[in-house]
Structure formats: C-alpha cells, structure tokens
Amino acid sequence: MVWKKYDAPYYPLEFCTFEKFAKRMEERMSVTDVPSQMIMEYQGQIIGMVSYYWEDKCTRWLEMGIVIYSPEHWNGGLGTEA
C-alpha cells in the first residue's frame, strides 16, 4: 500500500474489522463534551468529515484530519472552510 509510505510510516499498518473500528470510533466520540469528529455538509449532502485526537497531551501533539469523499468537492475551499 503505497499511501502508507507517507501516512504515519512510523506506525505499523493495522487492519481491523468494521465492528472493532465502530467500537473505537464510539469510544473516541464519548470521551469529551467537545466532539472529536464532525461531518462536513455542503448543499444538504454529507461530503466528508473533520476529526482530531490527542496523540500526546503532555507534548501537545494533536493529530487532525479532513476527509472529503468525492473528488468533485476537492480544490473548492471546502476543507479550508471546515
């Protein structure tokens, strides 16, 4: 998987079942009053999501990401707006 070369290559690639993934997301979302994941909506459609999590609070290392699902919504400033 070529993308893994640039996506946190210092962590091993972990495959998991959908059930495990869903449970992990549920746990992340219930940790705080501030949502760690939010959907991106544009013209009444869900087009992606914005998320963050603390890699290490002591060093203030916060990981965040934006996923825009369809290429038709790329390069239009929607990620910047999010």
For each residue, the residues with C-beta under 8 A, 3 or more apart:
1: 4 13
2: 5
3: 6 7
4: 1 7 9 13
5: 2 9
6: 3 9
7: 3 4
8: 11
9: 4 5 6
10:
11: 8 14
12:
13: 1 4
14: 11
15:
16: 20 21 24
17: 20 21
18: 21 22
19: 22 23
20: 16 17 23 24
21: 16 17 18 24 25
22: 18 19 25 26
23: 19 20 26 27
24: 16 20 21 27 28
25: 21 22 28 29 37
26: 22 23 29 30
27: 23 24 30 31
28: 24 25 31 36 37 53
29: 25 26 35 36 37
30: 26 27
31: 27 28 36
32: 35 36
33:
34:
35: 29 32 38
36: 28 29 31 32 51 52 53
37: 25 28 29 49 50 51
38: 35 49 50 51
39: 46 48 49
40: 46 47 48 49 50 66 68 78 82
41: 44 45 46 47
42: 45 47 73 78
43:
44: 41
45: 41 42
46: 39 40 41
47: 40 41 42 68 69 70 73 78
48: 39 40 66 67 68 69 73 78 79 82
49: 37 38 39 40 66 67
50: 37 38 40 64 65 66 67 82
51: 36 37 38 64 65 67
52: 36 62 63 64 65
53: 28 36 62 63
54: 57 61 62 63
55: 61 62 63
56: 59 60 61
57: 54 60
58:
59: 56
60: 56 57
61: 54 55 56
62: 52 53 54 55
63: 52 53 54 55
64: 50 51 52
65: 50 51 52
66: 40 48 49 50 79 82
67: 48 49 50 51
68: 40 47 48 73 74 78 79
69: 47 48 73
70: 47 73 74
71: 74
72:
73: 42 47 48 68 69 70 76 78
74: 68 70 71
75:
76: 73
77: 80 81
78: 40 42 47 48 68 73 81 82
79: 48 66 68 82
80: 77
81: 77 78
82: 40 48 50 66 78 79
